[in-house]
Amino acid sequence: MGPQRNNFINVLLKELNPQVPLYCTGYPEIEFIDNYIKQYNITPTLPEFILYNKNYSIIQKMGFDAISLWDFRRGEGGYRLDDQKRVDGWGRIYKGEWYLWDGVFKNEKIIGEWNYLKLPSKEKLLNLNDFLRKEKENLHYVISLPGLFEKTWQSMGFYYFAKSLKKNIEFVKIVVLFFSDYVKKLIKVLQNTGAQSFLIADDYGYKNRTFISKEVWLQLFSKKYEEIIRIIHERNQNIIIHSDGYISDMIRIFIDLGFDAVQSLEPNSGVDIFILFKKFQNQICFIGNLDMSLLSFGTPQQVRNYVIKLIQKSKKYNCSLAISPTQQINLQCKPTNINAMIETTKIFK
């Protein structure tokens, strides 16, 4: 099955089109969906759009061209530490639903014996295969993958990760290798389901700065990401890098590694996409830049004005662009603002 050549695929290939596509960063929170359906009188289609109780016909009828699927990053796995704390398959320690910024990957023996990180079950992969092979009225699906940086520091705990960067960076590299090997295996089983596009979810940024320096990032992750990108590009497929926070200084690295697109581009974290348009033009596709604060607290007219500015500036510098929220659409987002984002994008050429 070849890739669907809708507008979203075209911009990933950096083909300039008069119509800018819309990307949904994942299935919106159910409360938002319920509100949007009521306000805009959407009737869901059954049953070919349903996957794990999520009806993707709603996303298509809202007007999006593509959406991320987040359900296939790993199988079940983990164990309890006590009656309050648990460890998940990534090695992260939780108390209830809260990640404690700590993990159990403290030495090579633990990693060598780790058997809690499993690929998605055969049943789940068969369900994805069946879903992707059905006709979807031009809605394109992007499969989310775990990021190497996030999983490395989370499985170690941020304090231990930061300490190891200075005193035992070779151990950090062992953890990176563990997760990169898993991601490569995951990609191959997902490719066999018919997946054509992928997104690495790997947050690097705080507000106005990155977690670690570019130099350390390159030392730890660049070769592993080259390998991951090669596996995907060998099948003429696409890969997007997602990161919250300030990542402007990382864009050149993403381009040189071969990522097809970068997603999120949070203006409230210091990312000036208009500077990036001018600097990089059509070397990489830009996805996002509709900040959650604008979509939650702004007015529909403010959303319209910003979308028009984004599209006009992208065309001025011949940039590939897909409009999307920076993060998952949640209950705080106003349906009128999401609708304004979608409708303005659809009518503007």
Steps between C-alpha positions, in 0.01 A plus 500: 500500500653829391479823698188711467603809305280748681618852576667388821723249321582766241633743761703225668663453160549879495279545197346845510121500464242777494304320774670477841406177685385457859661260745342371821759421766312199636143411585356797694376460854155340503338796678619732222373260233158486666483880514612538139251242368211677677604847391561413133245220457745232386364150442773233541535227238500136610677261518801522267648803676501352851825389660519432875174685568617809311290602202734661248216597267449793739855618429443472127166683519658776707725563201839361596719336234713289738516384859746320730416159645653462848377149586789291362815610680535189720318200640393443859777472757625613838472412866409644841757628747249523785133578554549857373783492247538313174757468222382505139650324199735790431648476850333817631378517861144621560296577808140464395480677165794731568849442364749567781786615275681183598574164341660165572769490230800553730744235373571268208371190682149645525498584129641162400227318692215736407208306349211740567531699177309300242387571147126552446310171504428310179130571550564873524720498191237304307240757602724779373562312175126459445434864585766642267385288207148641506405795287528815712375779273846655479575522874867408546629321810836572664622238749662641813831353616680544835786751506853400599577804715174489696511130567868507596473767768158386621612140549806619694335788684601855413743545791682174429501575126651846557757360741593224254556750220796632700627188673390198294391597152584152371213363709266758348606373157405146606151619592471687169601183314239298689219731393626554144508123446141481623385788276656337192319172574177691559527684169544177307193332649297817443616524140366148450153624603498752216619804696647762265579799720655524846552760770773490763366659819808628682474823701831689520394847606418710800380857454771687306762224535561131441545228764856423391750664266507428127848354539390243761186421300705433187743279691223285648222489243600606148635164377205309642252734336686468171444124520130544582445749219680271255264209581202722418643671193610168350129432445438853369305580815495815711613590851414805710679617813278643775632703791331739738691799627774709344662310213597774254869419543432135413340554158827483305581171673157358412551598136850352483379171653229473237175556690224592256317733737510655845183530707383716792709820467356664811498882475448536876827311558696740285476340155465770234379303200523805274874520558521126427303546176749759380809309616416148380226553239407164343774283651254346747123502542369707794196364686317674783555840668136548611572541869268339752459830685370664182261212434382498862480869589509690173210602278406343166610820326842486665531137383398597145750785491784276616418221255493749212835644611653150517381407152597832342851492647553134407408579141726806497801281585381192303472288817312175536245547778226304673278681747448330836479562873834469674365218722197276545166678482362497854186606684636852554509565125193688379312317222449838330877555492577155360229553240647841413844339456356234269265716295754778447758250378250336263387819331835682482702456180 
